[in-house]
């Protein structure tokens, strides 16, 4: 019936599928499901627009004041970590990763990462650091599912992964599908967060991260 329609409407080019809300390049926000022409994004059901926090006078700075942040630069980094997942559909370049570290356990690293991951997309995925052979599968799965934030919590070993370096740098992943010789590609809108007390980070990942 679509092909036999009296007026050929054309087939929209879909660059990515993402859950609402998405932010357009002009920084307007779309909450409704459906095709968004400006981003060529198919928007699926996600968060609902709700202004009760704004109406109640909610101030993010009060939330960040609960954590042991020593200066305003750290607060600014937290704002960046919180807003990057929401703005990922408007940003064409690479998305930085974020490393949350502290001098001692019990400082609130996981809670800070959890709050930052919730603000931008309303969902969070906490996971543990995987061996290198498992990381590629994990990164590809999260990208296909359009996970906006993934938190690697309480890393005790060295933070080093060429697959994550590639995912942070390229924004478009290509990988071989299971049991085939064909390759598939997908945009990567994921913001990666790491929490650790004292794990060392590779220089290549450190250059792509905000600490």
KAZIWO-V228503 format. One line per field, one symbol per residue. phi: phi as a letter, one per 30 degrees, with the letter a starting at -180 (. if undefined). A space follows every 50 residues. Layout:
phi = ???
//
This chain:
phi = .dddddcddicddcdacbdddccdedidcccddkdcddchcccceadcdb cdddddidbdddddddcdcdadddddddedddceddcddccdddcddbcc badbdidjddddddddddddbibbbcbcdcdedcdddddddddddhddbb cdchdccdcaadddeddddcibcbbdddibcccbbadccdccbbbadadd bddddddcbcc
//
